[in-house]
Amino acid sequence: MKSNRRSFLRLSALAVPFSQIGSALAHGPVKKPIVISTWDSGQIANGAAWPILARGGKALDAVEQAGIAIENDINCCVGLGGNPDRDGYVTLDACIMDEKSNCGSVAFLERIKHPVSVARKLMETTPHVFLAGVGAQQFALQNGFELEPEALSPSAQKTYDKWLEKAEYKPVINIELEQNKGKGHGPFAPARLEDGSFNHDTMGTLALDANGDVSGMCTTSGMGFKMRGRVGDSPIIGAGLFVDNEVGAATSSGQGEEVIRVCGTHLVVEFMRSGLSPEKACKKAIERIVKPNPERAKTFQVGFIAINKKGEIGAYAIQKGFNYTVTEQGGAHKISNAKCYFS
């Protein structure tokens, strides 16, 4: 009797590892490295991240370089080239998070070119996670970042001058769709407008490296002509970005207030933890935003992208027009339109 009981316990102990092996085989091999960014302007971000991933580098280094690249594009509504607040000042927000749950964030940062790198420096050299305003600028200057001129980019100045004619804060859903309608741009609504600038105000990037580690970053100049001092979801860990190396990562773009209300990217990652695919997890988070007031949800846009530890990716948005860029083996960029709640 005792012998049979021991045999049963030994077999039971073996059963869990064998079931896990079977499950892993059923899901197939992991796709890595891979990098995914919001919007078709993610080609700029992914183009900077991919060389690092291709040579076996860390996901954290890759996503930082993605942020730096998009912040360097003076014609993009990210970084100092972005649209100002209603008082005419460009204020930047960014965060970064690695595979060990280390994270750093800066918000309401002025005249510093690379907020994503300031966020990483904060993460790696202090016990803090979040700095804002003058304190964030002071920290940047103390750590070798230069104070840039207080001037708008040509495209931002032109847009701001036009806005001042009415001075109304009224975000337009996917404004580039309307401005490029019927102009032969193919199946994807381009982020770059006729004057050469990008409309999109947020770049989020997620990467899975060859070692199987996940990291992410999010950087933005915020909504154009916002109230001075406004901060959206982009620098908030769990709202604009969340990484859990056991599960995967998610980032967002769109009207940040709505993402903050539901801790959006944390929600996406938790849905993935429960077994949902990245796309289904993004969809469930969007449904959570829409449910309290579907009619109001018709007036704004939010989009999520996500990646899991298998290298599977997904996206979902409230409205049409949200696209994203994926780069994997070979380094070619693939742009896809996300499915949406209101089709």
C-alpha positions in Angstrom: 0.0 0.0 0.0 2.8 2.4 1.0 4.8 1.4 -2.1 1.8 2.2 -4.4 1.3 5.5 -2.7 5.0 6.5 -3.2 4.7 5.5 -6.9 1.6 7.6 -7.3 3.3 10.6 -5.8 6.3 10.2 -8.0 4.2 10.0 -11.1 2.1 13.0 -10.0 5.3 15.1 -9.6 6.4 14.2 -13.1 3.1 15.0 -14.6 3.3 18.9 -14.3 6.7 19.3 -16.1 5.5 17.0 -19.0 2.2 18.9 -19.3 4.2 22.2 -19.5 6.4 20.7 -22.2 3.4 19.6 -24.2 1.9 23.1 -23.8 5.1 24.8 -25.0 5.3 22.5 -28.0 1.7 23.2 -28.9 2.4 27.0 -29.1 5.5 26.5 -31.3 8.8 28.4 -31.2 9.3 31.8 -29.7 9.7 34.6 -32.3 12.6 36.8 -31.3 14.0 39.3 -31.6 11.1 41.5 -32.5 10.1 45.2 -32.0 6.8 46.9 -32.4 5.9 50.6 -32.3 2.8 52.7 -32.5 1.9 54.3 -35.8 3.6 54.1 -39.2 6.1 56.6 -38.0 7.3 53.7 -35.9 9.5 52.9 -38.9 11.8 55.6 -37.5 11.8 54.1 -34.0 12.1 50.5 -35.2 14.8 51.4 -37.6 17.0 52.6 -34.7 16.0 49.7 -32.4 16.5 46.8 -34.9 20.3 47.0 -35.3 20.7 46.5 -31.6 18.4 43.6 -31.5 19.8 42.0 -34.6 23.3 41.8 -33.0 21.9 40.2 -29.8 21.7 43.4 -27.8 19.4 44.2 -25.0 15.7 45.2 -25.4 16.3 48.1 -23.0 19.0 49.6 -25.2 16.9 49.0 -28.3 13.8 50.8 -27.0 15.9 53.8 -25.7 17.4 54.2 -29.2 13.9 54.0 -30.7 12.9 56.9 -28.5 16.0 58.9 -29.3 15.4 58.5 -33.0 11.8 59.7 -32.9 12.7 62.6 -30.6 15.4 63.6 -33.1 12.9 63.9 -35.9 12.1 67.6 -35.9 9.1 67.1 -38.1 7.5 64.6 -35.7 5.0 65.5 -33.0 7.2 63.8 -30.5 10.1 65.6 -28.8 11.0 69.3 -29.1 9.6 69.4 -32.7 6.1 68.7 -31.3 3.2 71.0 -30.9 3.2 73.4 -27.9 0.7 73.8 -25.1 -1.9 76.6 -25.4 0.7 79.1 -24.0 3.2 78.2 -26.7 5.7 76.0 -24.8 6.6 72.5 -25.7 6.6 70.1 -22.7 7.7 66.5 -22.9 6.8 63.3 -21.1 8.5 59.9 -21.3 9.0 56.7 -19.5 11.1 53.5 -19.9 10.8 50.1 -18.2 13.1 47.0 -18.3 12.8 43.3 -17.8 13.4 43.6 -14.0 10.6 46.0 -13.4 13.1 48.9 -13.1 11.4 52.1 -14.5 11.9 55.8 -14.8 9.6 58.6 -15.9 9.8 62.3 -16.5 6.9 64.7 -17.2 6.4 68.4 -18.0 10.0 68.6 -19.1 11.0 71.6 -21.1 14.0 72.3 -23.4 15.6 68.9 -23.0 16.0 67.0 -26.3 15.8 63.4 -25.1 13.3 62.8 -22.2 13.5 59.0 -22.8 17.2 59.1 -21.9 16.6 61.3 -18.9 14.0 58.7 -17.7 16.6 56.0 -18.1 19.2 57.9 -16.2 16.7 58.5 -13.4 15.9 54.8 -13.3 19.5 53.7 -13.2 21.0 56.3 -10.8 18.3 57.2 -8.2 15.8 55.4 -6.0 13.0 57.5 -7.6 10.7 56.6 -10.5 9.1 59.9 -11.5 10.3 63.5 -11.7 8.4 66.4 -13.2 8.8 70.0 -14.3 11.7 72.1 -13.1 13.0 69.2 -11.0 13.2 66.9 -14.0 15.0 69.6 -16.0 17.4 70.2 -13.1 18.2 66.5 -12.9 18.8 66.4 -16.6 21.2 69.3 -16.6 23.1 67.9 -13.6 23.6 64.7 -15.6 25.0 66.2 -18.7 21.9 66.9 -20.8 22.0 70.3 -22.6 19.4 73.0 -22.4 18.0 73.5 -25.9 16.7 76.9 -27.3 13.2 77.9 -26.5 11.9 77.9 -30.0 9.2 76.0 -31.9 10.0 73.9 -34.9 8.8 75.5 -38.2 5.9 73.1 -38.6 4.8 73.5 -35.0 5.0 77.3 -35.3 2.8 77.2 -38.4 0.3 74.9 -36.6 0.3 77.0 -33.5 -0.3 80.3 -35.4 -3.2 78.7 -37.1 -4.6 77.4 -33.8 -4.4 80.9 -32.2 -6.9 82.2 -34.7 -9.7 80.4 -32.7 -7.7 79.2 -29.7 -10.0 76.2 -29.1 -8.8 73.0 -27.5 -10.6 70.4 -29.5 -8.6 67.2 -30.3 -9.6 65.7 -33.6 -9.7 61.9 -34.0 -7.1 60.8 -36.5 -6.8 64.3 -38.0 -4.3 63.0 -40.6 -7.1 60.8 -42.1 -9.1 63.9 -42.9 -6.2 66.0 -44.2 -5.0 63.2 -46.5 -8.5 61.9 -47.6 -8.7 61.0 -51.2 -5.1 61.8 -52.0 -3.9 58.4 -53.1 -1.9 57.4 -50.1 -2.8 53.7 -50.3 -4.3 51.4 -47.6 -2.7 53.1 -44.6 -3.4 56.6 -43.3 0.0 58.2 -43.2 1.1 59.9 -40.1 3.1 62.5 -42.0 1.0 65.4 -43.2 1.3 67.5 -46.3 3.7 70.0 -44.7 6.1 67.1 -43.9 5.2 67.0 -40.2 3.7 64.0 -38.2 0.4 64.5 -36.4 0.8 61.7 -33.9 1.8 62.9 -30.5 3.0 59.6 -28.9 5.6 57.0 -29.8 5.5 53.8 -27.8 8.0 50.9 -28.5 8.1 47.4 -27.2 10.9 44.9 -27.8 11.7 41.2 -27.2 15.4 40.5 -27.5 17.3 37.4 -28.4 17.7 36.5 -24.7 13.9 36.5 -24.3 13.7 39.7 -22.2 11.1 42.4 -22.8 11.5 46.2 -22.3 9.5 49.2 -23.5 9.4 53.0 -23.7 6.9 55.7 -24.4 7.7 59.3 -25.4 5.5 62.3 -26.3 5.1 66.0 -26.5 1.5 65.5 -25.3 -1.6 66.7 -27.0 -1.1 69.9 -28.9 -2.5 73.1 -27.3 -3.2 71.3 -24.0 -3.7 73.3 -20.8 -0.4 74.2 -19.4 0.8 71.6 -16.9 -1.4 68.8 -18.4 0.2 65.4 -18.3 -1.3 62.4 -20.1 -0.8 58.7 -19.8 2.6 58.4 -21.6 5.0 58.9 -18.6 2.8 56.9 -16.2 3.8 53.3 -15.5 0.8 51.1 -15.8 -1.1 53.7 -18.0 1.1 54.6 -21.0 3.5 51.7 -20.6 3.8 48.5 -18.6 6.3 45.6 -18.8 6.2 42.3 -16.9 9.0 40.0 -18.1 7.0 36.9 -17.1 4.1 37.9 -19.4 5.0 40.7 -21.9 4.4 44.4 -22.4 1.9 47.0 -23.7 1.9 50.6 -24.6 -0.7 53.1 -25.8 -1.5 56.1 -27.9 -4.4 58.5 -28.1 -6.4 60.5 -25.5 -4.3 59.8 -22.4 -6.9 60.7 -19.9 -9.0 57.7 -20.9 -6.0 55.4 -20.6 -5.3 56.7 -17.1 -8.8 56.0 -15.9 -8.4 52.2 -16.4 -4.6 51.9 -15.9 -4.7 50.7 -19.5 -1.4 49.0 -20.2 -1.3 47.3 -16.9 -4.8 46.0 -17.7 -3.6 44.6 -21.1 -0.7 42.8 -19.5 -3.0 41.3 -16.8 -5.3 40.1 -19.5 -2.4 38.4 -21.2 -1.4 36.9 -17.9 -4.8 35.3 -17.8 -4.1 33.6 -21.1 -5.5 36.0 -23.7 -3.5 36.7 -26.9 -2.0 40.3 -27.2 -4.8 41.3 -29.6 -7.6 40.0 -27.4 -6.0 41.6 -24.4 -5.9 45.0 -26.1 -9.5 44.5 -27.2 -10.7 43.8 -23.7 -8.9 46.9 -22.4 -10.6 49.0 -25.1 -13.9 47.5 -24.1 -13.3 48.5 -20.5 -12.7 52.2 -21.7 -15.8 52.2 -23.9 -18.3 50.4 -21.6 -19.1 53.3 -19.1 -20.2 55.7 -21.9 -20.2 54.3 -25.5 -21.5 57.5 -26.9 -18.8 59.6 -25.4 -16.2 57.0 -26.6 -17.2 57.9 -30.1 -15.5 61.3 -29.6 -11.9 60.2 -28.9 -9.3 57.7 -29.9 -7.2 55.2 -27.9 -5.1 52.5 -29.3 -3.0 49.8 -27.6 -0.2 47.6 -28.9 1.1 44.6 -27.0 3.7 41.8 -27.2 4.0 38.6 -25.2 6.9 36.4 -24.3 6.3 34.1 -27.3 6.9 37.1 -29.6 3.2 37.3 -30.5 2.0 40.8 -31.1 -1.4 42.5 -31.2 -3.2 45.8 -31.3 -6.7 47.2 -30.9 -8.2 50.7 -31.0 -11.5 52.5 -30.4 -11.7 54.1 -33.8 -10.4 53.3 -37.3 -7.0 54.8 -38.3 -4.7 53.4 -35.6 -1.8 51.6 -37.2 1.5 50.1 -35.9 4.9 49.0 -37.2 6.5 45.6 -36.6 10.1 44.7 -37.4 11.5 41.1 -37.1 13.8 38.7 -38.9 15.5 40.4 -41.8 14.8 43.9 -40.5 11.9 44.7 -42.9 9.1 47.0 -41.4 5.5 45.8 -41.7 2.8 48.3 -41.1 -0.7 47.0 -40.1 -4.0 48.6 -39.3 -5.4 47.7 -35.9 -8.9 46.3 -35.6 -11.3 48.7 -33.8 -14.4 48.9 -31.7 -16.3 51.3 -33.9 -15.8 49.9 -37.4 
